[in-house]
Amino acid sequence: MITEMSKYIDIGVNLTGSSFKKDIPQVIERAQIAGVERLVVTGTNSLHSEQAIHLSEQYESVCYATVGLHPHHASDYSNDLDSELRDMLTHKNAVAVGECGLDFNRNFSTRQEQIRAFEAQLEIAIDLQKPVFLHQRDAHEDFIAIIKSCRSDLGDLVAHCFTGSMEEVNDFVMLDMYIGVTGWICDERRGVSLQQAVKYIPLDRIMFETDAPYLLPRDLQEKPVEKNRNEPCYLPHIARAVAKHLEIDDAKLTAAAYKNSRDFFKLD
């Protein structure tokens, strides 16, 4: 019996990065062949947000853009940048505010600068009624406290590239958040906590992402096109790994993640 190929949406692709400069058309073609119908290109600062929008125009109905300022760049936040982000977010293919949040692991910007930029972007999301694409590393308590303080005014939220614990999943679920799972789950060394935590993510809250070119699944059998570079075409591999740890049928999980992603980003 011939079954229809599963469909996927990669909710987090760093397609504006230098490692994709030479072969974006081929990367998108490989993704489509693998059933990855749509790619949400991550905006991490003003320039990359602008480039993400440009890709969404170039690959209409395949690529979409998030617009925001990553916590690493929080020191760049200003009134002018705030206006720029708001302007870009009026574009029809700009589907979420972010990547924004807190990163107390590397502290490229001070904690105060990160909190200021995060709160400002949540304000934008409230004003424009856009979903938010969130980043959090080693800052869970402050992150949750900030979200709680304005949760009733915010729309949909997704914890992008989640690598945390069961307790963190429970905090996110209590706040009615979505959770994005990457190839981190395929890492037999670092991914053990995530392999346990995914079991607590409700089916109507899970989404998949590669975070390409980062986080190439460690258990991938095929040789990557570019050495050590992750690509959207490996998203089905990640979905199968998640299904294995959830002990659930691949097709059922994939269909749920696809619906969640379409609903979250309001994709036709």
C-alpha positions in Angstrom: 0.0 0.0 0.0 1.3 3.5 -0.9 1.1 5.9 2.0 1.3 9.7 1.7 4.7 11.1 2.7 4.6 12.9 6.1 4.8 16.7 6.0 7.0 18.8 8.2 7.6 22.5 9.1 11.1 23.4 10.4 10.3 26.2 12.9 13.9 27.3 13.4 16.5 27.5 10.6 19.4 29.9 10.6 19.4 30.2 6.8 20.9 33.7 6.8 24.2 32.4 8.3 27.5 32.3 6.3 27.5 28.4 6.1 24.4 28.6 3.8 25.7 31.4 1.6 26.7 29.2 -1.4 23.8 26.7 -1.7 20.5 28.0 -0.3 18.5 26.8 -3.4 19.9 23.3 -3.0 19.3 23.3 0.8 15.6 24.2 0.2 15.2 21.7 -2.6 16.6 18.9 -0.4 14.2 19.9 2.4 11.2 19.8 0.1 12.2 16.4 -1.2 12.3 15.2 2.4 8.8 16.5 3.0 9.9 19.6 4.9 7.4 21.9 3.2 8.1 25.2 5.0 11.0 26.8 6.8 10.8 29.5 9.4 14.0 31.5 9.1 15.3 32.9 12.4 16.0 36.6 12.8 18.6 37.2 15.4 19.3 40.9 14.9 18.2 43.7 12.5 20.4 42.6 9.6 19.5 38.9 9.8 15.8 39.7 10.3 15.9 41.7 7.2 17.7 38.9 5.3 15.1 36.4 6.6 12.3 38.6 5.2 14.2 38.8 1.9 14.4 35.0 1.7 10.7 34.8 2.5 10.0 36.9 -0.6 12.4 35.0 -2.7 10.9 31.6 -1.7 7.3 32.7 -1.2 5.1 30.1 0.6 8.2 28.1 1.6 10.2 30.5 3.8 8.8 32.7 6.5 10.7 35.0 8.9 11.0 35.8 12.6 12.1 39.3 13.5 13.9 40.0 16.7 17.1 40.5 18.7 18.9 37.5 20.3 20.0 38.1 23.9 23.7 37.9 22.7 23.0 41.2 20.9 20.8 42.8 23.6 23.3 45.7 24.2 22.3 46.9 20.7 18.7 47.6 21.7 17.6 51.2 21.2 14.5 53.2 20.4 15.6 53.2 16.7 16.0 49.4 16.7 12.6 49.0 18.4 11.1 51.0 15.5 13.0 49.0 12.9 11.7 45.7 14.4 8.1 47.0 14.6 8.3 48.1 11.0 9.7 44.7 9.8 7.1 42.8 11.7 4.3 44.4 9.6 5.6 42.4 6.6 3.1 39.6 5.6 5.8 36.9 5.9 7.0 38.0 9.3 5.3 35.4 11.5 6.8 35.9 15.0 8.8 38.2 17.3 12.2 36.8 18.1 14.5 35.1 18.6 14.5 36.9 21.9 14.9 35.9 25.6 17.7 35.4 28.1 21.1 33.7 27.9 23.0 33.8 31.2 25.4 31.1 30.0 27.6 33.3 27.8 26.5 36.8 28.9 27.7 38.5 25.7 25.4 41.3 26.8 24.9 42.1 30.5 21.9 40.5 32.3 20.3 44.0 32.7 20.6 44.6 29.0 19.2 41.2 28.2 16.2 41.7 30.5 15.5 45.2 29.0 15.7 43.9 25.4 13.5 40.9 26.2 10.8 42.9 28.0 10.8 45.5 25.1 10.3 42.7 22.5 7.5 41.1 24.6 5.9 44.6 24.5 6.2 44.6 20.7 4.5 41.2 20.6 1.7 42.4 22.8 1.2 45.6 20.7 1.2 43.7 17.4 -0.4 40.5 18.7 2.3 38.3 17.2 3.5 35.0 18.6 7.0 34.9 20.2 10.0 32.7 19.4 11.9 32.4 22.6 15.5 31.6 23.6 16.5 30.6 27.2 19.8 29.3 28.5 20.8 29.1 32.2 18.2 31.7 33.0 15.0 29.7 33.6 13.8 31.4 36.8 14.1 35.0 35.5 12.8 33.9 32.1 9.6 32.4 33.6 9.1 35.3 36.0 9.2 37.8 33.1 6.8 35.8 31.0 4.4 35.3 34.0 4.3 39.0 34.6 2.7 39.6 31.2 1.4 36.2 30.1 -2.3 37.3 30.0 -1.5 40.0 27.4 0.7 37.8 25.2 -0.4 35.4 22.4 1.3 32.1 21.6 4.8 31.4 22.8 7.3 28.8 21.8 10.4 27.8 23.8 12.8 27.4 20.8 15.5 24.7 20.8 14.5 23.2 24.2 17.2 21.2 25.9 15.9 21.3 29.5 14.3 19.1 32.2 11.0 17.7 33.0 10.5 20.5 35.5 11.1 23.1 32.9 8.6 21.4 30.5 6.0 21.5 33.3 6.6 25.3 33.8 6.1 25.9 30.1 3.0 23.8 29.9 1.6 25.7 32.9 2.1 28.9 30.9 0.4 27.3 27.9 3.6 27.5 25.8 4.7 25.4 22.8 8.1 23.6 22.9 10.5 23.2 20.0 12.6 20.0 19.9 15.8 19.7 17.9 18.4 17.0 17.1 19.8 17.5 20.6 17.6 14.6 21.4 19.8 12.4 19.2 22.9 13.0 21.4 23.6 10.0 23.6 25.9 12.1 25.8 24.1 15.5 26.3 20.6 14.6 25.3 19.6 12.2 28.1 17.7 14.8 30.1 15.8 15.9 27.0 15.0 12.3 26.1 13.2 12.0 29.4 11.7 15.5 29.3 9.9 15.1 25.9 7.6 12.5 27.5 6.0 15.3 29.4 5.3 17.6 26.4 1.6 17.3 25.4 1.0 16.4 21.8 -0.8 19.6 21.1 2.3 21.6 22.3 5.2 20.0 20.4 7.0 21.3 17.4 10.2 20.3 15.5 13.2 22.3 14.4 16.7 21.7 13.2 18.3 25.0 14.4 20.5 24.4 11.3 23.4 24.7 10.7 23.8 23.8 14.4 23.0 20.7 16.3 23.5 18.1 13.5 22.0 14.9 14.9 24.9 12.8 16.3 23.3 9.5 15.3 22.8 10.5 11.7 23.9 7.6 9.5 24.2 9.5 6.2 27.1 11.8 5.6 26.1 15.5 5.7 26.4 17.5 2.4 28.7 19.9 4.2 30.9 18.6 7.0 29.2 19.0 10.4 26.4 21.2 8.9 22.8 20.5 9.9 20.1 21.0 7.3 16.3 21.1 7.3 16.2 17.9 5.3 17.2 16.0 8.5 14.1 17.1 10.3 12.3 13.8 9.6 15.2 12.0 11.4 14.7 14.2 14.4 10.9 13.5 14.4 11.6 9.8 14.3 13.9 10.1 17.3 11.3 12.0 19.3 8.6 9.4 18.4 10.9 6.6 19.6 11.3 8.3 23.0 7.6 9.1 23.3 6.8 5.5 22.2 4.3 6.8 19.8 3.5 6.2 16.1 5.8 8.4 13.8 2.9 9.6 11.6 0.7 10.5 14.6 3.4 12.6 16.2 4.4 14.3 12.9 0.8 15.2 12.1 0.4 16.8 15.5 3.7 18.8 15.2 2.7 19.9 11.7 -0.7 21.1 12.9 0.8 22.9 15.9 3.3 24.7 13.7 0.7 25.8 11.2 -1.6 27.1 13.9 1.2 28.8 15.8 2.6 30.7 12.8 -0.8 31.1 11.2 0.4 29.5 8.0 -2.2 28.7 5.3 
